[in-house]
Amino acid sequence: MHEWALAEAVIKTALNVMNKEGGKKIVELNLVIGELQTIDMDAFTFAINELIKGTAMDGAKINYEFEKPVFKCLNCGYEWSIESLDKLLNEDEIEAIHFIPELSHVFVKCPKCGSPDFEVIKGRGVYIKSIKIQE
């Protein structure tokens, strides 16, 4: 299960940070999840809650923040958000990009110069924004 592996990586990273900081317990963890990340939040939350049991994260408050996608044209440098795509794409195409981000290169071109050469600079992946550690 993809979500379980992500949860394990988040917890391992958080505990490593805590250990490097000389902390005893993690009391709060703030995670950012890109909206283009294909993740089942129910499964991910379940995995986090199960995996922290009996660890220095047991009982920690876990906060989730969702990051909107931002694209950058590699030709002209223009940056745009997925919200502006509603003018360029139909609802089915936007939905497809949400579930399979790689499809963005099939449907999307830079709104400024028309180049299909762009990168996703925000809104992908899962990362730790901050950790509150008890010493």
QUIPETA-V784830 format. One record per residue. N is the residue number from 1. PHI is phi as a letter, one per 20 degrees, with the letter a starting at -180 (999 if undefined). OMEGA is omega in radians with two decimals (999 if undefined). BURIAL is # if it has 16 or more other ideal C-beta (glycine too) atoms within 10 Angstrom, else .. Layout:
# QUIPETA-V784830
[[N,PHI,OMEGA,BURIAL] [N,PHI,OMEGA,BURIAL]]
This chain:
# QUIPETA-V784830
[[1,999,-3.13,.] [2,g,-3.08,.] [3,f,3.14,#] [4,f,3.13,.] [5,f,3.09,.] [6,f,3.13,#] [7,f,3.10,#] [8,g,-3.13,.] [9,f,3.13,.] [10,f,-3.11,#] [11,f,3.12,#] [12,g,3.13,.] [13,f,-3.14,.] [14,f,3.13,#] [15,f,3.07,#] [16,f,3.10,.] [17,f,3.13,.] [18,g,-3.14,#] [19,f,3.12,.] [20,f,3.14,.] [21,e,-3.14,.] [22,m,-3.13,.] [23,e,-3.13,#] [24,d,-3.04,.] [25,b,3.01,.] [26,e,-3.12,#] [27,d,3.12,.] [28,b,3.13,.] [29,c,3.12,#] [30,d,-3.11,.] [31,d,3.04,#] [32,d,-3.13,#] [33,c,3.12,#] [34,f,-3.13,#] [35,f,3.07,#] [36,e,3.11,#] [37,f,3.11,#] [38,e,-3.05,.] [39,b,3.03,#] [40,e,-3.04,.] [41,f,3.10,.] [42,f,3.13,.] [43,f,-3.14,.] [44,f,3.12,#] [45,f,3.10,.] [46,g,-3.13,.] [47,f,3.11,#] [48,g,-3.08,#] [49,f,3.11,.] [50,f,-3.05,.] [51,f,-3.14,#] [52,e,3.14,#] [53,g,3.10,.] [54,m,3.12,.] [55,d,3.08,#] [56,f,3.07,#] [57,d,-3.10,#] [58,g,-3.13,.] [59,n,-3.14,.] [60,f,3.04,#] [61,e,-3.14,.] [62,d,3.13,#] [63,d,-3.14,.] [64,d,3.07,.] [65,c,-3.11,.] [66,d,-3.05,.] [67,d,3.11,#] [68,f,3.11,.] [69,f,3.04,#] [70,c,3.14,#] [71,d,3.08,#] [72,c,3.11,#] [73,f,3.11,#] [74,e,3.11,.] [75,e,-3.05,.] [76,d,3.11,.] [77,n,-3.13,.] [78,f,3.08,.] [79,d,3.11,.] [80,b,-3.13,#] [81,d,-3.12,.] [82,f,3.12,#] [83,f,-3.14,.] [84,f,3.14,.] [85,f,-3.13,#] [86,f,3.07,.] [87,e,-3.05,.] [88,d,-3.03,.] [89,c,3.04,#] [90,e,-3.05,.] [91,f,-3.14,.] [92,f,3.13,.] [93,f,3.10,#] [94,f,3.12,#] [95,f,3.12,.] [96,f,3.13,#] [97,f,3.10,#] [98,f,-3.07,#] [99,e,3.12,.] [100,c,-3.04,.] [101,g,-3.12,#] [102,f,3.11,.] [103,f,3.14,.] [104,g,-3.13,#] [105,f,3.08,.] [106,e,-2.99,.] [107,e,-2.92,#] [108,d,2.98,#] [109,c,3.12,.] [110,g,3.12,#] [111,f,-3.10,.] [112,e,-3.04,.] [113,d,3.11,.] [114,n,-3.12,.] [115,f,3.05,.] [116,e,-3.08,.] [117,e,-3.11,.] [118,b,3.08,#] [119,c,3.05,.] [120,e,-3.08,#] [121,d,3.07,.] [122,b,3.02,#] [123,n,3.10,#] [124,c,3.05,#] [125,n,3.12,.] [126,c,3.08,#] [127,b,3.12,.] [128,e,3.12,.] [129,e,3.12,.] [130,a,3.14,.] [131,c,3.05,#] [132,d,-3.04,.] [133,d,3.05,#] [134,e,-3.11,.] [135,e,999,.]]
